[in-house]
Amino acid sequence: STKGPGGEHMFQLSTMRFATVSEFRGRVMVGIREYYDAGGELKPGKKGISLTLEQWTSLKEQMDEIDEAVKELS
């Protein structure tokens, strides 16, 4: 991971899409967001989602089922 402009941990998924782990109002959040180049600096765009730790845990617990659904449709 790398550190983002706001101190968040950033994990690159594609050219301008990142998974992030950050803190917002005292809560840890996991996000997936598109970023844009603002004069050489990465800035978060409007397209994305932020999950609470509870939502992130729920998503991880369902990952095997999600993978199976993806395989069915691929």
For each residue, the residues with C-beta under 8 A, 3 or more apart:
1: 9 10 11 21
2: 9 10 12
3: 7 8 9 10
4: 7 8 9 10 18 20 22 42
5: 41 42 43
6: 22
7: 3 4 22
8: 3 4 20 21 22 23
9: 1 2 3 4 20 21 22
10: 1 2 3 4 18 19 20
11: 1 18 19 20
12: 2 17 18
13: 17 18 19 32
14: 17
15:
16: 34 35 36 37
17: 12 13 14 32 33 34 35
18: 4 10 11 12 13 32 33 35
19: 10 11 13 30 31 32
20: 4 8 9 10 11 29 30 31 32 33
21: 1 8 9 28 29 30 31
22: 4 6 7 8 9 28 29 31
23: 8 26 27 28 29
24: 27 29 50
25:
26: 23
27: 23 24 52 53
28: 21 22 23 53
29: 20 21 22 23 24 50 51 52 53
30: 19 20 21 50 51 53 55 56
31: 19 20 21 22 48 49 50 51
32: 13 17 18 19 20 48 49
33: 17 18 20 44 45 47 48 49 50
34: 16 17 44 45 47 48
35: 16 17 18 42 43 44 45
36: 16 42 43 45
37: 16 40 41 42 43
38: 41 42 43
39:
40: 37
41: 5 37 38
42: 4 5 35 36 37 38
43: 5 35 36 37 38
44: 33 34 35 48
45: 33 34 35 36 48
46:
47: 33 34
48: 31 32 33 34 44 45
49: 31 32 33
50: 24 29 30 31 33
51: 29 30 31 55 56 59
52: 27 29 55 56
53: 27 28 29 30 56 57
54: 57 58
55: 30 51 52 58 59
56: 30 51 52 53 59 60
57: 53 54 60 61
58: 54 55 61 62
59: 51 55 56 62 63 66
60: 56 57 63
61: 57 58
62: 58 59 65 66
63: 59 60 66 67
64: 67 68
65: 62 68 69
66: 59 62 63 69 70
67: 63 64 70 71
68: 64 65 71 72
69: 65 66 72 73
70: 66 67 73 74
71: 67 68 74
72: 68 69
73: 69 70
74: 70 71
